[in-house]
Structures are given as structure tokens and as C-alpha cells.
């Protein structure tokens, strides 16, 4: 695959791994701008030899690939934690109530204090 096509596919992979934005929010974030500027700066040829510019582009593309893989792994990790540990977002009372129900008990309804 030519290096420019490889760079484009890596750029798209990075954008896919960024958090999703709502439709009402602006479509580009500062992170999008930063990634786009990094790709533009790398794409511009620097004087000093064609070999050095291609080598620099290859290194940047490899770094971007590694970051995309890392971001994908982090997204998968967060999804798995949410799926297999759903109690992490619950408050303590709800967690205790659900734990009691798992072992076949129902907690008594607590009377509310009048002073509150």
C-alpha cells in the first residue's frame, strides 16, 4: 500500500476511535484540529532530502497506528468494565439492595426521617 494511502487509513482509524459527539455539538473538536494539523505538517515536504521526509512520514504513521490501537484497547476495556461490573456506577445503598436480592433476600423498606 502506498504511504499516502496508509496515512489516510491511519487518520481515519484515529478519528473512529475518538469519542462520539452529539449532532448538536460542533463537528470538530480541538483534538480533531490537532490531529489534522499534525497530518498536514507531516505531509508537507521538508527540504533536506526525499528519503528523510518519507522516513519521517513512516515514523509518524507508525506512531499514529500505535495510538489508534491503544485507543481501541481503552475503549474495549471501558466497555468490558461496564458490561461485567455494572455496580461500579451505583451508589452504596443500591449495591447492597441488589446484593441482597442475589442471595434471595429483600431488604425492608426504611422509614424516612421526618426532620429531612
KOLDRENTOR-522135 format. One record per atom (N, C-alpha, C, CB): residue number from 1; residue in three letters; atom name; y, z, x. Coordinates in steps of 0.1 Angstrom, whole numbers, plus 5000, padded with zeros to 4 digits. Glycine has a CB too. Example, Ala and Ser with C-alpha at 12.3 -4.5 7.8 and 13.67 -1.06 7.14 Angstrom:
<pts>
 drense nuse gukol    y    z    x
      1  ALA     N 4943 5078 5132
      1  ALA    CA 4955 5078 5123
      1  ALA     C 4967 5078 5132
      1  ALA    CB 4955 5090 5113
      2  SER     N 4978 5071 5128
      2  SER    CA 4989 5071 5137
      2  SER     C 5000 5079 5129
      2  SER    CB 4994 5057 5141
</pts>
This chain:
<pts>
 drense nuse gukol    y    z    x
      1  UNK     N 4988 5000 5009
      1  UNK    CA 5000 5000 5000
      1  UNK     C 5012 5000 5009
      1  UNK    CB 5000 5012 4990
      2  UNK     N 5022 4991 5006
      2  UNK    CA 5034 4991 5014
      2  UNK     C 5041 5005 5013
      2  UNK    CB 5044 4980 5010
      3  UNK     N 5049 5008 5024
      3  UNK    CA 5055 5021 5025
      3  UNK     C 5065 5023 5013
      3  UNK    CB 5062 5023 5038
      4  UNK     N 5073 5013 5010
      4  UNK    CA 5083 5015 4999
      4  UNK     C 5076 5018 4985
      4  UNK    CB 5092 5002 4998
      5  UNK     N 5065 5011 4983
      5  UNK    CA 5058 5014 4970
      5  UNK     C 5052 5028 4971
      5  UNK    CB 5046 5003 4968
      6  UNK     N 5047 5032 4982
      6  UNK    CA 5041 5045 4984
      6  UNK     C 5052 5056 4982
      6  UNK    CB 5035 5047 4998
      7  UNK     N 5064 5053 4987
      7  UNK    CA 5075 5062 4985
      7  UNK     C 5079 5063 4970
      7  UNK    CB 5088 5058 4993
      8  UNK     N 5079 5052 4963
      8  UNK    CA 5082 5052 4949
      8  UNK     C 5072 5060 4941
      8  UNK    CB 5083 5038 4943
      9  UNK     N 5059 5058 4944
      9  UNK    CA 5049 5066 4936
      9  UNK     C 5050 5081 4939
      9  UNK    CB 5035 5061 4940
     10  UNK     N 5054 5084 4952
     10  UNK    CA 5055 5098 4955
     10  UNK     C 5067 5104 4948
     10  UNK    CB 5057 5100 4970
     11  UNK     N 5078 5096 4947
     11  UNK    CA 5090 5101 4940
     11  UNK     C 5087 5103 4925
     11  UNK    CB 5101 5090 4941
     12  UNK     N 5079 5095 4919
     12  UNK    CA 5075 5097 4905
     12  UNK     C 5066 5109 4904
     12  UNK    CB 5068 5084 4900
     13  UNK     N 5058 5111 4913
     13  UNK    CA 5049 5123 4913
     13  UNK     C 5057 5135 4913
     13  UNK    CB 5038 5122 4924
     14  UNK     N 5067 5136 4922
     14  UNK    CA 5076 5147 4923
     14  UNK     C 5083 5150 4909
     14  UNK    CB 5086 5145 4934
     15  UNK     N 5088 5139 4903
     15  UNK    CA 5095 5141 4891
     15  UNK     C 5086 5145 4880
     15  UNK    CB 5102 5128 4887
     16  UNK     N 5074 5141 4880
     16  UNK    CA 5064 5146 4870
     16  UNK     C 5061 5161 4871
     16  UNK    CB 5051 5138 4871
     17  UNK     N 5062 5166 4883
     17  UNK    CA 5059 5180 4885
     17  UNK     C 5070 5189 4882
     17  UNK    CB 5054 5182 4899
     18  UNK     N 5082 5184 4880
     18  UNK    CA 5094 5192 4877
     18  UNK     C 5092 5198 4863
     18  UNK    CB 5107 5185 4879
     19  UNK     N 5098 5209 4860
     19  UNK    CA 5098 5215 4847
     19  UNK     C 5104 5205 4837
     19  UNK    CB 5105 5228 4846
     20  UNK     N 5098 5205 4825
     20  UNK    CA 5103 5196 4814
     20  UNK     C 5116 5201 4809
     20  UNK    CB 5092 5195 4803
     21  UNK     N 5125 5192 4805
     21  UNK    CA 5138 5195 4800
     21  UNK     C 5138 5192 4785
     21  UNK    CB 5149 5187 4807
     22  UNK     N 5146 5199 4777
     22  UNK    CA 5147 5196 4763
     22  UNK     C 5155 5183 4761
     22  UNK    CB 5153 5208 4755
     23  UNK     N 5154 5177 4750
     23  UNK    CA 5161 5165 4747
     23  UNK     C 5176 5167 4746
     23  UNK    CB 5156 5158 4735
     24  UNK     N 5180 5179 4742
     24  UNK    CA 5195 5181 4740
     24  UNK     C 5201 5184 4754
     24  UNK    CB 5197 5193 4731
     25  UNK     N 5194 5188 4764
     25  UNK    CA 5200 5191 4777
     25  UNK     C 5202 5178 4785
     25  UNK    CB 5190 5200 4785
     26  UNK     N 5211 5178 4795
     26  UNK    CA 5213 5166 4803
     26  UNK     C 5200 5162 4809
     26  UNK    CB 5224 5169 4814
     27  UNK     N 5198 5149 4811
     27  UNK    CA 5185 5144 4815
     27  UNK     C 5183 5147 4830
     27  UNK    CB 5184 5129 4813
     28  UNK     N 5194 5148 4838
     28  UNK    CA 5192 5150 4852
     28  UNK     C 5197 5164 4856
     28  UNK    CB 5199 5139 4861
     29  UNK     N 5190 5171 4864
     29  UNK    CA 5193 5184 4869
     29  UNK     C 5198 5183 4883
     29  UNK    CB 5181 5194 4867
     30  UNK     N 5204 5194 4888
     30  UNK    CA 5207 5194 4902
     30  UNK     C 5195 5191 4912
     30  UNK    CB 5214 5207 4906
     31  UNK     N 5184 5195 4908
     31  UNK    CA 5172 5193 4916
     31  UNK     C 5168 5178 4916
     31  UNK    CB 5160 5201 4911
     32  UNK     N 5170 5172 4904
     32  UNK    CA 5168 5157 4903
     32  UNK     C 5177 5150 4912
     32  UNK    CB 5169 5152 4889
     33  UNK     N 5190 5154 4912
     33  UNK    CA 5200 5148 4920
     33  UNK     C 5197 5149 4935
     33  UNK    CB 5214 5153 4918
     34  UNK     N 5192 5161 4939
     34  UNK    CA 5189 5164 4953
     34  UNK     C 5177 5156 4958
     34  UNK    CB 5186 5179 4954
     35  UNK     N 5167 5154 4949
     35  UNK    CA 5156 5146 4953
     35  UNK     C 5160 5132 4954
     35  UNK    CB 5144 5148 4943
     36  UNK     N 5168 5127 4945
     36  UNK    CA 5172 5113 4945
     36  UNK     C 5180 5110 4958
     36  UNK    CB 5180 5110 4932
     37  UNK     N 5189 5119 4961
     37  UNK    CA 5198 5117 4973
     37  UNK     C 5189 5118 4986
     37  UNK    CB 5208 5128 4974
     38  UNK     N 5179 5126 4986
     38  UNK    CA 5170 5126 4998
     38  UNK     C 5163 5113 5000
     38  UNK    CB 5160 5138 4997
     39  UNK     N 5158 5107 4988
     39  UNK    CA 5152 5094 4989
     39  UNK     C 5161 5083 4993
     39  UNK    CB 5145 5091 4976
     40  UNK     N 5174 5084 4988
     40  UNK    CA 5183 5074 4992
     40  UNK     C 5187 5075 5006
     40  UNK    CB 5196 5075 4983
     41  UNK     N 5189 5087 5011
     41  UNK    CA 5193 5088 5025
     41  UNK     C 5181 5084 5034
     41  UNK    CB 5196 5103 5028
     42  UNK     N 5169 5086 5031
     42  UNK    CA 5158 5082 5039
     42  UNK     C 5156 5067 5038
     42  UNK    CB 5145 5089 5034
     43  UNK     N 5159 5061 5027
     43  UNK    CA 5158 5046 5025
     43  UNK     C 5168 5038 5033
     43  UNK    CB 5159 5043 5010
     44  UNK     N 5179 5044 5036
     44  UNK    CA 5189 5037 5044
     44  UNK     C 5184 5037 5058
     44  UNK    CB 5203 5044 5043
     45  UNK     N 5185 5025 5064
     45  UNK    CA 5180 5024 5078
     45  UNK     C 5190 5029 5088
     45  UNK    CB 5177 5009 5081
     46  UNK     N 5186 5037 5097
     46  UNK    CA 5195 5043 5107
     46  UNK     C 5194 5034 5120
     46  UNK    CB 5190 5057 5111
     47  UNK     N 5205 5032 5126
     47  UNK    CA 5204 5024 5138
     47  UNK     C 5196 5032 5149
     47  UNK    CB 5219 5021 5144
     48  UNK     N 5189 5025 5157
     48  UNK    CA 5181 5031 5167
     48  UNK     C 5167 5026 5167
     48  UNK    CB 5181 5046 5165
     49  UNK     N 5164 5016 5160
     49  UNK    CA 5151 5010 5160
     49  UNK     C 5144 5011 5147
     49  UNK    CB 5143 5018 5170
     50  UNK     N 5137 5000 5144
     50  UNK    CA 5130 4999 5132
     50  UNK     C 5118 5008 5132
     50  UNK    CB 5125 4984 5130
     51  UNK     N 5112 5010 5143
     51  UNK    CA 5100 5019 5144
     51  UNK     C 5103 5033 5140
     51  UNK    CB 5093 5018 5158
     52  UNK     N 5115 5038 5146
     52  UNK    CA 5119 5052 5143
     52  UNK     C 5122 5054 5128
     52  UNK    CB 5131 5056 5152
     53  UNK     N 5128 5044 5122
     53  UNK    CA 5132 5046 5108
     53  UNK     C 5119 5046 5099
     53  UNK    CB 5141 5034 5103
     54  UNK     N 5109 5037 5102
     54  UNK    CA 5097 5037 5095
     54  UNK     C 5089 5050 5097
     54  UNK    CB 5089 5025 5098
     55  UNK     N 5089 5055 5109
     55  UNK    CA 5082 5067 5112
     55  UNK     C 5088 5079 5104
     55  UNK    CB 5082 5070 5127
     56  UNK     N 5102 5079 5104
     56  UNK    CA 5109 5090 5097
     56  UNK     C 5106 5089 5082
     56  UNK    CB 5124 5089 5099
     57  UNK     N 5106 5077 5076
     57  UNK    CA 5102 5075 5062
     57  UNK     C 5088 5079 5059
     57  UNK    CB 5104 5060 5058
     58  UNK     N 5079 5076 5068
     58  UNK    CA 5065 5080 5066
     58  UNK     C 5064 5095 5066
     58  UNK    CB 5056 5074 5077
     59  UNK     N 5071 5102 5075
     59  UNK    CA 5070 5117 5075
     59  UNK     C 5076 5123 5063
     59  UNK    CB 5078 5122 5087
     60  UNK     N 5087 5117 5058
     60  UNK    CA 5093 5122 5046
     60  UNK     C 5084 5120 5034
     60  UNK    CB 5107 5116 5044
     61  UNK     N 5078 5109 5033
     61  UNK    CA 5069 5106 5022
     61  UNK     C 5057 5116 5022
     61  UNK    CB 5064 5091 5022
     62  UNK     N 5052 5118 5034
     62  UNK    CA 5041 5128 5035
     62  UNK     C 5045 5142 5031
     62  UNK    CB 5035 5128 5050
     63  UNK     N 5057 5146 5035
     63  UNK    CA 5062 5159 5031
     63  UNK     C 5064 5160 5016
     63  UNK    CB 5076 5162 5038
     64  UNK     N 5069 5149 5010
     64  UNK    CA 5070 5148 4995
     64  UNK     C 5057 5149 4988
     64  UNK    CB 5078 5136 4991
     65  UNK     N 5047 5142 4994
     65  UNK    CA 5033 5143 4988
     65  UNK     C 5028 5157 4988
     65  UNK    CB 5024 5133 4996
     66  UNK     N 5030 5164 4999
     66  UNK    CA 5025 5178 5001
     66  UNK     C 5032 5187 4990
     66  UNK    CB 5028 5183 5015
     67  UNK     N 5045 5184 4989
     67  UNK    CA 5053 5192 4979
     67  UNK     C 5048 5190 4965
     67  UNK    CB 5068 5190 4980
     68  UNK     N 5045 5177 4962
     68  UNK    CA 5040 5173 4948
     68  UNK     C 5027 5180 4946
     68  UNK    CB 5039 5158 4947
     69  UNK     N 5018 5180 4956
     69  UNK    CA 5005 5187 4954
     69  UNK     C 5007 5202 4952
     69  UNK    CB 4996 5184 4967
     70  UNK     N 5016 5208 4960
     70  UNK    CA 5019 5222 4958
     70  UNK     C 5025 5225 4944
     70  UNK    CB 5029 5227 4969
     71  UNK     N 5034 5217 4940
     71  UNK    CA 5040 5219 4926
     71  UNK     C 5029 5218 4916
     71  UNK    CB 5051 5209 4924
     72  UNK     N 5020 5208 4917
     72  UNK    CA 5010 5206 4907
     72  UNK     C 5000 5218 4907
     72  UNK    CB 5002 5193 4910
     73  UNK     N 4997 5224 4919
     73  UNK    CA 4989 5235 4920
     73  UNK     C 4995 5248 4914
     73  UNK    CB 4985 5238 4935
     74  UNK     N 5008 5249 4916
     74  UNK    CA 5015 5261 4910
     74  UNK     C 5016 5259 4895
     74  UNK    CB 5030 5261 4915
     75  UNK     N 5018 5247 4889
     75  UNK    CA 5018 5245 4875
     75  UNK     C 5004 5248 4869
     75  UNK    CB 5022 5231 4872
     76  UNK     N 4994 5244 4876
     76  UNK    CA 4980 5247 4871
     76  UNK     C 4977 5261 4872
     76  UNK    CB 4970 5239 4880
     77  UNK     N 4981 5268 4882
     77  UNK    CA 4979 5283 4884
     77  UNK     C 4986 5290 4872
     77  UNK    CB 4985 5288 4897
     78  UNK     N 4999 5286 4869
     78  UNK    CA 5006 5293 4858
     78  UNK     C 4999 5291 4845
     78  UNK    CB 5020 5288 4857
     79  UNK     N 4994 5279 4843
     79  UNK    CA 4987 5275 4830
     79  UNK     C 4974 5284 4829
     79  UNK    CB 4983 5260 4830
     80  UNK     N 4966 5285 4840
     80  UNK    CA 4954 5293 4840
     80  UNK     C 4956 5308 4838
     80  UNK    CB 4946 5290 4853
     81  UNK     N 4967 5313 4844
     81  UNK    CA 4970 5327 4842
     81  UNK     C 4973 5329 4828
     81  UNK    CB 4982 5331 4851
     82  UNK     N 4981 5321 4822
     82  UNK    CA 4985 5322 4807
     82  UNK     C 4972 5321 4799
     82  UNK    CB 4995 5311 4803
     83  UNK     N 4963 5312 4802
     83  UNK    CA 4951 5310 4794
     83  UNK     C 4942 5322 4795
     83  UNK    CB 4944 5297 4798
     84  UNK     N 4939 5326 4807
     84  UNK    CA 4929 5336 4809
     84  UNK     C 4934 5351 4810
     84  UNK    CB 4921 5333 4821
     85  UNK     N 4947 5352 4810
     85  UNK    CA 4953 5366 4810
     85  UNK     C 4964 5366 4800
     85  UNK    CB 4957 5370 4824
     86  UNK     N 4961 5364 4787
     86  UNK    CA 4972 5363 4777
     86  UNK     C 4980 5376 4775
     86  UNK    CB 4966 5359 4764
     87  UNK     N 4974 5387 4779
     87  UNK    CA 4981 5400 4778
     87  UNK     C 4992 5402 4787
     87  UNK    CB 4971 5411 4779
     88  UNK     N 4994 5394 4797
     88  UNK    CA 5005 5396 4807
     88  UNK     C 5019 5396 4801
     88  UNK    CB 5004 5386 4818
     89  UNK     N 5020 5389 4789
     89  UNK    CA 5033 5388 4783
     89  UNK     C 5035 5398 4772
     89  UNK    CB 5036 5374 4778
     90  UNK     N 5025 5406 4769
     90  UNK    CA 5026 5416 4758
     90  UNK     C 5032 5429 4762
     90  UNK    CB 5012 5418 4752
     91  UNK     N 5037 5436 4753
     91  UNK    CA 5042 5450 4756
     91  UNK     C 5030 5459 4756
     91  UNK    CB 5053 5454 4745
     92  UNK     N 5032 5471 4760
     92  UNK    CA 5021 5481 4762
     92  UNK     C 5014 5484 4749
     92  UNK    CB 5026 5493 4769
     93  UNK     N 5022 5486 4738
     93  UNK    CA 5016 5490 4725
     93  UNK     C 5007 5479 4720
     93  UNK    CB 5027 5494 4715
     94  UNK     N 5011 5467 4721
     94  UNK    CA 5003 5456 4715
     94  UNK     C 4990 5454 4724
     94  UNK    CB 5011 5443 4716
     95  UNK     N 4991 5456 4737
     95  UNK    CA 4980 5455 4745
     95  UNK     C 4969 5466 4742
     95  UNK    CB 4984 5457 4760
     96  UNK     N 4974 5478 4739
     96  UNK    CA 4965 5489 4736
     96  UNK     C 4958 5487 4722
     96  UNK    CB 4973 5503 4735
     97  UNK     N 4966 5482 4713
     97  UNK    CA 4961 5479 4699
     97  UNK     C 4950 5468 4700
     97  UNK    CB 4972 5474 4690
     98  UNK     N 4952 5457 4708
     98  UNK    CA 4942 5447 4709
     98  UNK     C 4930 5451 4717
     98  UNK    CB 4948 5435 4716
     99  UNK     N 4932 5460 4727
     99  UNK    CA 4921 5465 4735
     99  UNK     C 4912 5474 4725
     99  UNK    CB 4925 5474 4747
    100  UNK     N 4918 5482 4717
    100  UNK    CA 4910 5490 4707
    100  UNK     C 4903 5481 4698
    100  UNK    CB 4919 5499 4700
    101  UNK     N 4909 5470 4693
    101  UNK    CA 4902 5461 4684
    101  UNK     C 4890 5454 4690
    101  UNK    CB 4911 5451 4678
    102  UNK     N 4891 5452 4703
    102  UNK    CA 4880 5445 4710
    102  UNK     C 4867 5454 4710
    102  UNK    CB 4884 5442 4725
    103  UNK     N 4869 5467 4711
    103  UNK    CA 4857 5476 4711
    103  UNK     C 4854 5481 4697
    103  UNK    CB 4860 5487 4720
    104  UNK     N 4860 5475 4686
    104  UNK    CA 4857 5478 4673
    104  UNK     C 4865 5490 4666
    104  UNK    CB 4843 5482 4672
    105  UNK     N 4876 5493 4672
    105  UNK    CA 4884 5504 4666
    105  UNK     C 4897 5498 4661
    105  UNK    CB 4887 5515 4677
    106  UNK     N 4902 5505 4651
    106  UNK    CA 4916 5502 4646
    106  UNK     C 4924 5514 4648
    106  UNK    CB 4915 5497 4631
    107  UNK     N 4935 5512 4655
    107  UNK    CA 4944 5523 4657
    107  UNK     C 4951 5527 4644
    107  UNK    CB 4955 5520 4668
    108  UNK     N 4953 5540 4642
    108  UNK    CA 4960 5544 4630
    108  UNK     C 4975 5540 4630
    108  UNK    CB 4960 5560 4628
    109  UNK     N 4980 5537 4618
    109  UNK    CA 4994 5533 4617
    109  UNK     C 5003 5545 4620
    109  UNK    CB 4997 5527 4603
    110  UNK     N 5012 5544 4629
    110  UNK    CA 5021 5555 4633
    110  UNK     C 5032 5556 4624
    110  UNK    CB 5026 5554 4648
    111  UNK     N 5035 5568 4620
    111  UNK    CA 5047 5570 4611
    111  UNK     C 5060 5569 4620
    111  UNK    CB 5046 5584 4604
    112  UNK     N 5070 5563 4614
    112  UNK    CA 5082 5561 4621
    112  UNK     C 5091 5574 4620
    112  UNK    CB 5090 5549 4616
    113  UNK     N 5098 5577 4630
    113  UNK    CA 5106 5589 4630
    113  UNK     C 5119 5587 4622
    113  UNK    CB 5110 5594 4645
    114  UNK     N 5123 5597 4615
    114  UNK    CA 5135 5595 4606
    114  UNK     C 5148 5594 4614
    114  UNK    CB 5135 5606 4596
    115  UNK     N 5148 5600 4625
    115  UNK    CA 5161 5600 4633
    115  UNK     C 5164 5587 4639
    115  UNK    CB 5159 5611 4644
    116  UNK     N 5156 5578 4639
    116  UNK    CA 5158 5565 4646
    116  UNK     C 5163 5555 4636
    116  UNK    CB 5146 5560 4652
</pts>
